[in-house]
Each structure stands twice: as structure tokens, then as C-alpha cells.
Amino acid sequence: MVEARRRGRKDRLKQPTGDEVVHPVWPGVLGGRLKPLLPDEVKLVEEAAFSLLATLGLSQAIPSMIEKVTEAGGSYTKEGRLLFPEKLVRWAIDGARRGFTLCGQTPDRDLKIEGARVHMSTGGAAPGVFDLDTHAYRDSTLQDLYDAARIVDRMDNIHHFSRSVVARDIEDNAVMDLNTAYACLAGTTKHVSISITEPQNVQAIADLCYAIAGSEQAFRDRPFMTVMVCHVVPPMRFAEEACEVLERAVLAGFPVQLISAGQAGATSPATVAGSLVQAVAETLAGLVFARLVAPDVNAIFAPKPLVADLRTGSMSGGGGEQAILMAGAAQVGRHWDLPTSSIAGITDAKCLDAQYGAEKSLAVSMAAHAGSNIVTQAAGMMSSLLGVSHAAYVSDNDLLGNILRTIRGIEATPENIAADVIKTVCEGPGHYLGEHHTFGRMKSDYFYPEIGDRRTPREWEEDGAKPIGDVAREKTREILRSHFPKHISDTLDNKLRASFDIRLTRAGSGRSE
């Protein structure tokens, strides 16, 4: 045990090689120090989840799932519930893939999903956007989704782009799903995650990805898109269409994120512990099915239980209960060393204000310190999943950089303690400002915000006394005016438009008509 701790500490202090070594934060900073569940509590959660799966199971399983699970040792009751014996669940956990890569469209954007390495992500599927100019909510559009992707493409501390808004200007689900995929993939080279509404829509999105990759095999070798699947309708029921989406996505070569999102007090128990156990059990059922479809699937364990304000029944994403729940879910993922995603940062605030910063910082910090591999909704999301602010991506980039820096920890090594430097300074100049050691650590040890203001009040006032939201909006407008990614060439884009019903205009994507 002591040797394992030493190895873990050594890995934690290891910085990336090459040019990145001078950066204060990076994708995949090692978390996992926060453990809100005591060891006996982790064991109790595990035992309860296994017992629920073995004795209660889930209803509404699709025929192919029933066939696969029963052939693997499960059973199907006369009441229509599919039971998962502990041996089968442990097979799914023990054999799950670990240490895989979520690929970008370019290798420099690859994310290593391994151990407790932490990555920050967007997310949300919000129906509304907080308009940059009017400062009022409006329906989200396909252009908004593309704009979000290209802003995130410029943000160093948002490592992954998960579809953040719904293209409400497209009514047909198949067309919307396809265009959601295109807008995300055209807007950033970072790894992208989307959901797919109906099983029959999976193949068209797969074909789009194959075309962008150059061939089906090229995409299977380096899949740059994950399909997120809410495979359950809590409590303890499968979502039949979503399970069919899951099966088809796995067979098409997509990594998958397996999500349970019950709401405490409504579709999961009101207690934090009960909500956690139910979400863990439901997510494990999805992992069993995904691995029975394809044993080598890249699957991400994503129990994402939500919290309600029990006075009104409305969702409450900004409270301490949500934060501790996500930290606990991440800890369970780390207990089994499963690739894990958590939902955090879904503040209830309606704009970039003090409530926004406080709630987002609390939830994201806890999930990240607990070692969640992908923290979704960490940027841009607000209004309890109902809205997104493009400017918030820019301000959150600073917030997330600071959180990532805290995850690095103090890194107490003989070199970092610098006792020899202390001795030299005390016997010499009496300050550290001119020391080579100080200059050498300015870039590697300290995170400097891009828009966060550290000037004196007088300097701030002389420059117009702009609130941080105004500064973020100015930066956002500059990005939207100038940054139009061209990793999908005009030639390829023309081919895609000839083969698929692409609704994002060429002008909207910065291309000449």
C-alpha cells in the first residue's frame, strides 16, 4: 500500500514532456485526492448497487439486450424485469477498457482517459442562449452551436466539446442530429460528444464521421466523436430507443458515454446516498450491455444524478448537494478505476454574476478533485441547464485554469521546497525577485488569467471600470469575428454538403458562397 502511494504521488508530480512542461496546467492533471465517501461507505454503495441489479433489475429492456444478458448469466422475470447477477456486473467492470484515448480530429487535441486524469468539458443540450447583445434569453440555433464550438476551440482549459445547445431552428430530428454533429465537428478539432435522438439516425452520423476521417476504418482507428446515451428512464427502467441507439453506436465504432440522470426526490431517492446508489446501478447496467455488444468498446461510466429543490420540484444544479453528489459519483468511478464522467457546473444563476461564479467553482472543483476524467457542463452552462452563455466560455476558461492549478496540489519535493534558495536569499539580497529560481518558475508554477483583472482599482477605473462580463463579451465577439476553423477543407466541405443535408450556411461557417 505504501509503495502504491509513492507511485501515485510520483505520477501526480509528473508534468507533460516537450513544450508543455512550462505550462502551469494541462489536460489530464491528476486528481482523485478528494474522497467524500469513507471506505466502508464505498463498500456499502457497491454492495447496494450490486444487490439492486441482481434482485430488482431494470424493466423495459429491448429484445437484443434480454437475449445477450440472459445468455451471459442474467435472467428475465415474469414481471418483465431484467436481472444482472453480481458475477456478470463484475465481468463488465473488470474487463472494461482503461487508458484509452479520446481522439481529436488532429492528434494534438487527443485526451488520455486514464486513472484520475481530469479534463474539462462543455455540455448541456440547453434550449436557450443568453444573447451577447440583448442580454436576454432566446431560443438556441444551429449557428449558436457552431459558434460555441469555435469559441471552445480557442479555450486552452476547456479540453472537450460536448454539444451544449439544441438547434431549435431545425424541427426534423434526423436532420437536427446530423447537423448537430456537423456543427460541432466543423467548429473544433477537439474531441466532440453528442447525443442522438433516434436509432435510425445513427448510421447517417457514422457516415458523416467516416467521410470526415477519410474512411470507416480511419474513424474506427481514431474515433473523434463520442455518443452520449441516457440509456435509462429512472427509476430502474431502460429507455428503449436510447438502448437501440447505444447498440448501433457501439457497432458503428463510436466511444459511448453511459448516463443515468435521475432527479433526487422525483425519479431517484431524496437522500444523496440513495440517489447515488440508484445512478450507479443504472449506469452499470448500461456498461454490461455495451460490453456484451462489443467487449472492447470504449465506454465511459457516467452516473450523473441531479438534485431538485424539494420546495418547488424544479432542478437545482448549484447547491452543495449537487456538488457532493458528483464528487461521490466520481469517487465510485475511481474505486473501480473506470473511465468516468461527472456533471458539474450547472449553476442556477441566470447570468455572469456572483452566484454563477460561486456555484460553478464549488461543483466543478469537487468533481475534479475527486478524479472525474471528464467534467461536463463545466463551462458556459447556466440557468439549471436551460441556457448557455457564449461569453461564459471565455470567463470560465480562467475559472477552470485556476481549478486545474489547485488539482496539481502543492507538490512538496526537495526541489520545490527550495531550502538552498531560501538560504542563499537570506544570506544575500533578502528577497527573491531577482533569483533565477523565481524566473524559472514564473511560467511553470503559476496560472495567469487571460481576462481576470489583477490591476489596481485606479488602473481598472482609468480603463473604463468594465465588469468581467463585459470583458468576456468583448473577447467573445473578437473570436466570433475572426476564428473560423478550416480543418475541414473547402473541398471536403463541398463533398459533405453534396452527400448530406447540411443546414449551416457556408457564410455562417466563414466560407465564401
N, C-alpha and C positions, 0 to 999 in steps of 0.2 A: 504493500500500500504506500509506504514512504517513497519507494523508488518510482511508483506511478505518479505520485505528486510532483516529484522532481522533474520527471519527463514532461508532465503537463505544464509546469512552470517554465521550463526551458522553451517549449513550443510557444508559450504565451509571449515570451520576450523576443521571439524571432521576428525580425522585420523582413519585408519583401526584399528580394535582391535587385540589382540593377539601379536604374534611375530612381525608383520608388523609395529607396532607402532613406532619402532625405525628407520624405513626407511625414507629417505628424499622424495622419490617419490614412487608412486604405481599405478597400473592400476585403472583408473577411477577417477583420480584427477579432481576436479570440475572446469570447465572452464565457458565460457559464459559471461565474462566481456566485451569483445570487441564487439562493435556494430557499424559496419561501415555504416549501414543504419539508418537514423533518423526515429522516429516513423511514421511521415507522409509518408516517403518513403516506409517503410514496408507495410503500408496500401495500397499504390499505387501498389506495386508489387503484393500483394494479389488480389486486385481488377482486375488488368490486367490479371493475370493468370486465375482467375475465368471467366472473360469475354471471353478470348480466348477459353477456354474449352466449354463454353455454346454456343458461336456463330460461331466459326470456327471448333472446334473439331479436330479430327485426322482421317486420311484416313487409308486404308489397315487393318482395324480391322478384326480379324478372326471370323468365324460364331458364335462360342460359346460366344465370347465377345459381339458381337452385340445382341445376344439373352439375355444375362444377363443384359447388360446395359439398353436396351430398356424396359425390364420387370421392371427394378428398377426406371424408370422415364426418361431415356435418349431417344434420337431419332436418327434415321438414315436417312440422307438426300438422295435425288435422285442423288446427286453428289458423293455419296459414302463416306460421312464423318460422323463419329460417334460423337454426341454431348453429353456433360456431363453437366447437369444443376447444378447450384451452390448448391442446396439442396443436391444432390447426392454426390458432392465432399465434402461438409461439413460432410455428414454422414460418408464418408470414413476417414476423418481426425479425427473427434470426437470419432469414435469407434475404431481407430487404437490401437493396443496393445502397452503399455508403461511399462517400468520397467521389461522387461523380461531378461532372461539370455542367453547369447551365451555360450553354454557349451563346455568345453574341454573334451577330452577323459578321463581325470581324473579331479575330482572336484576342485582341487587346481588351475586349469587353467581356471575356469569359469570367464566370464566377465559380470558384471551387466550393462545392457544398460538402463540407467535411467537418466532423467534430462539432465544436461550438463556434464556428466561424460565422460572424454576423454580417448581414447585408441589408441595406435599407431599400425599401420599395414603395412605390405608389400603390394605388388600388381604390376600389370603392364602387364602381358602376353607379355613380351618382346621377340622378335625373336633372340636376341643376348646376348652373355655373354662376359664381359671383362675378358679375361683369366688371372688367377692368375700368371702364369709363363711367358707367352709370352707378356703380357701387350698389347694384340691386340684383336679386336673383332672377334668372331667366332659364328657359329650357336649354339643355345642352344639345350640341350638334356634332356632326361628324368633323367639321372643321375644328371645333373645340378639342376633340380627342387628338387630332393630328397636332394641333398647337401644343397640347400638354406633352405629347411625346417629344417634340423637338425642343421644348424648354428643358425637359428632363435630360435630353441628350447632352446638354451643356452643363449639367449639375454634377460635380465630382462626387458628392456624398449621397446621391440617390443612384444606387447601383443597378436597379432593375426597374423595368416599366411594366406595371400591371394596369390593364385597362381601367381608367379612372372615371370616365363618364360614358353615359349611354347616348348613342347617336339618335336622338328622338326625332330628327327630321327624316328618318327612314322608317317606314311602317312595316315593311315586309321583314320577317325575322331572318330569313335566309340571306337576303341582301344586306341586312344590318350586320349579321355575323361576319360575312365575308368582308365588308367594308371596315368593320372594326379591326379585323386582322390586318388589312392593308394599311389603314391609317397608322396603326401602331408600328408596323414594320417599316413603313416609309419614313416615320418621324424620328426613329432612333435605331442605332446599331446595337443598343443594349438588349439583353435578353428580355423577351416580352411574354406576358401571360394574359390570356383572355379566357372568357367562358363562352360556351356555345349553347344556344337555346334549345336546339332540336337535333336528334341523332342524324337525320338525313343531311344536315348542314356540315357534318364533319369532313366529308370527302372533298368538298369544294375548297375548304380552308387548307386541307392537306395538299391538294393540288396546287394551290397558290404558293404554299411554302416550298413545295418541290420545285416549282418554276423559279422562285427567287434563289433557291440554293443551287440550281443548275441541273438537278436530277433528284429522283426519290432517294436514291442511295446516299447522295451527298447530304440530304437533310437528315436521314436516319443516322449518318455518321456524326453530324454536328447539328442536332435539333436546336434551333434558336427560338422556339416558341413552346411554352407550356400551356396545357389546357387545364383550367381550374374547374373542378367539378364539385358542386354541392350535392353529393350522392344520396343524402338523407333529407327527409322532412321530419324533424324531431316532433315528438319523442319516439325514437326507435322504430322508424319506418323508412324504407327506401323510397327515393324519388325515382320512379320507374324510367322516365325519359332520360333523366340525368345518368342513371346507371347504363343505359344504352349508349349515351354519349361517351361515358368513361370507357366502355368496352371498345368502341370504334376508335377512340382517340389512341388508346394503348396499341391497338393493332396497326394504326397508321404511323406509329413511331414517335408520338408526342410524349414528352415527360408529362406527368399529371400531378396536380395538387389536390389532395383528398380533403374536403372541407365539411365539417359539421358546424352549424351556426345557430344552435338553439338559443332562445332568449330566456334568461333566468326569470322564473316566476310566471312564464307564459308557456313556453314549449320545452323548458327544462326546469329542474327544481330551483326553488328560490334561493337555496343556500349556494354559496360559492363552491363548496366541495362537491355537492350533488351535481351542479351544472358541469363541473369539470369532469367528473366520472362519466356522465352520460355522453359528453362530447368525445371523450377518449374512446369509449366503447364503440360509438357510431363511426368514428374515423378508422378504428382498427378493422371494422367490418369491411370498409372500402378497401383497405390495404390488402386484406385476404383476397377479395375478388380481383383486384388489379393484378396481384401476383399469380393468381390462377389463370388469368387471361394470358399473361406473359411474365414468367418468373424473373426475367431480368429488367423489368420495367423500372424506369427512373421515377420513383414515386415519392412525394413529399407529404409527410404526416402533418395535417393542418387542422387540429381541433381549434375552432375559433368561436367558442361560446360568447354570447353577448349578454348585456345587462339591461334590465328595464328599470325605469323609475316606477316603483310599485304604487306610488300615489296616483299616477296617470296611466300607466301601462305603456308609455312611449319609451323608445330606446334611449338609453343614457350611456353614451360611449366615453364620457370624460371623467367619470368618477373613479375613486380609489378601488372600488370593487372590480371594475373592468381591468384596471392595471394589474392588480394582484392575480386575477384570474388568468390573464395572459402570461404572466410570469410563471404561474404554476403549470400551465399547459406546456410552456417551453421546457420547464424542468422535467416534466414527464417524457418529452421527446428526447432530452439529453440522457435520462435514465436508461432508455433503450438504445441510445446513440442512433436515433432515426433522423434523417433529414427532416427538418421541422420548420413550419411557418406559423407565425402568430399575427393576429390583427391588433394593431396598436396605433394610437394617434387619431382615433375617430372622435375628436373633440366635439362637444355640443355647442361650441361658440359659433356665431354666425358671420364673424369677420376676423381680421387680424387684430386681436386685442389681447388684453392681459389674460383673459380666460383661455383664449386659444393657446398662447404660449405655455401657460401653466399646465393645462390638461395634456397637451401633446407631449411636453417634456416628461411628465410623470409616466405616462403609459409606455412611450417608446423606450425610455431609459430602462424600465423594469423588464420589458420583454427582451431587450438587447442584452442587458447584464445577465439575464437568465440563460442566454445562449441560443436564442431563436436564430435559425440560419437565414430566414427571410422575414423581415418585419414589414408587413404590408400596411397600407394606409398611413405610413409614417410621414408622408409629405402631401401637401395640397388639400387633403380631405378635411371637411368641417361640417357643421350643422348635422351631426349624428348620421352621417353617410348620405345626406340629402344634397350636399353641394360641394363643389370644388372651386378653389381659387387658383388661377394661374400664377398670380403674384406670390401666393404662399409657397409654391415650389421653390422660388428664389430665396425667400426668407428662411424656409425650412432647411435649405441646403446648409446654411450657417448653423442652425439648431442641431442638425444631425451630425455635422462635423464636430461640434462640441461634445455631443453624446458619445460619438465614436472615440473621442480622445479620452473620455472617462473610462471607457471599456479597456483601453490599454493599461490602465492602472498606474501605479507609482513606479514599478519596475526597479525595485531596490536590488541593485547589483553593486559589487565593489566599484566598478567603473562609474555607475550613475551616482553613487553616494559621493564620489569625488573628494575623499578625505585629503588627498595630496593637493588638490586645488585649494581647498579651504586653508591648508597650512601655508601654501605659497602666498595667498592673498593676505592672510593675517600678518605674515612676516614682511609683506611688501606694501602694495598700494592701499590696502584696506577696503577695496571694492572690486567687483567682478566685471565691471563694464568693459574693460579693455582686454579681458582674458581671452585667449584663443579658445578655451573650453566653452565660453559663453557664445562666441560667434559660431562655433561648430555645432551648437545645439539649438540655435535660433529656429532653424527650419525643420529639424527632425523631431523636436520635442514639443513645439508649441503650435497650436492651431490658431490661425488668424482669420477672423470672419471677413467675408467679401463685402457685405453691406451693413453688418453690425457696426454701430458707431461708438468709437472709443475716444473721441476727441473731447476737449474741454467744453463746458456749456457755452463759453463765449465763441469758440470756433464753430460750434454747431449753430448757434444763433446767427452768426455772420454769414453762414452758408444757407440760410433760409429756414432753419429750425424745422426740418422735414421729419415727420414721424416715419418710423421704419416701414410702415405700409406704403407710404408714398415713394420711398426709395426703391422698394421692391417692385412697385408698379412701373417705375421708370426703367429699371433694368429689364423687366419682362417685356416691355414694349420694344426695347432695343433688340432683344433676342428675336422677337417675332418679326421684326422688320428685316433682320439680316441673316438669320440662321435657317437655311433650308437644306437639310441633309441630302446628299446626292449619291449615297452608296448604292441606291437603285438607279442605274443609269437611265438616260432617256430612251435608249434602245430597248432595254428590258421593260421599262415602264410602258412603252408603246405596246409591247407584246402582251403584257399583263392586261392592259386595257382592251386589247383585241380579243382576249380569251375570257375575261371576267367582267362582271357588271360593276365597274369601279365608279363610285359616285363623287369622290373627292376630285374637284376640278383641277386641271393642270395649273391654272393660275393660283388656286388655293394652296398648292404644294410648291409654289415658287418656280414653276416651269412655264415656258412660253407655250402658248396655244398653237 
